[in-house]
Amino acid sequence: MDVTSCSVPVSTRAPGGTTNSYLLGTDPAVLVDPAAGADALDRLVRERDVAHVFVTHTHPDHVGAVADYAVETGASVWARTGRTDRFREATGCDPDRTFSPGSTVELGTDRVRILDAPGHAPDHVAFEAGRNGPIVCGDCAVREGSVVVGAPEGDMRAYVTTLRRLRALDPPRLLPGHGPVIETPRATLERLLAHRSDRERRVLEAVDDGATSLEEILERAYEKDLTGVRDLARATVRAHLEKLDVEGQLAWTGERAHSD
């Protein structure tokens, strides 16, 4: 299947200030994550028969031009079943159709399969382009650095499960929402899992050493300057605390933590 990406500048908060939009197939084609209008994306859309518009999730840096490209192409706009209100609020667009994870969209002799991929966002999905093809993974993974999984929306238990599921699928490439193509998916997913495990260990150690408030735990769990990203780091630590509380490794009230 033909897969084309376009890095689109966005005005909302996004890693590097851009989001990757993708076109899967040619005639017909699926447009994924039209984050904003851009000349380069306009040209790609005009070269294809875009029949469907999807988003990996409804964060602002992924949905900004859904309504515009829906009007321009006349494509069917899809939203996740049970999440249509969230989709409508984020995009300003009423979905034409809904999908559930596991659904497929037929594109002539090929197809796109929709995969459940929650964690970074509760409505997050991924798209497998063709049979055993590359996976458009949105904000599940990045080639360098890590993904923010911030409470209250982010669910660290779900995110770790998503990483493991993607690793088990072992796709040839991962096509992320931000940054370059991930040519070594298994190694990248294992790196991200190790990163989460290490951060979890630091959070547990902080609590065991007597840190109780979110700010105290944050200071001990990160050993770097958090200027400009402190709010994201704080939300991520909260997500780790919620995960550890559910798993019985510590107690977290939403305000205070202590060792079990």
Buried (B, 14 or more C-beta within 10 A) or exposed (E): BBBBBBBBBBEBEBBEBBBBBBBBBBEBBBBBBBBBBBEEBBEBBEEBEBBBBBBBBBBBBBBBBBBBBBEBBEBBBBBBEEBEEBBBEBBEBEBEEBBEBEBEBEBEEBBBBBBBBBBBBBBBBBBBBBEEBBBBBBBBBBBEEEBBBBBEBBBBBBBBBBBEBBBEBEBEBBBBBBBEBBEEBBEBBBBBBEBBEEBBEBBBEBBEEEBBEBEBBBBBBBEEEEEEEEEBBBBBBBBBBBBBBEEEBBBBEEEBBEEE
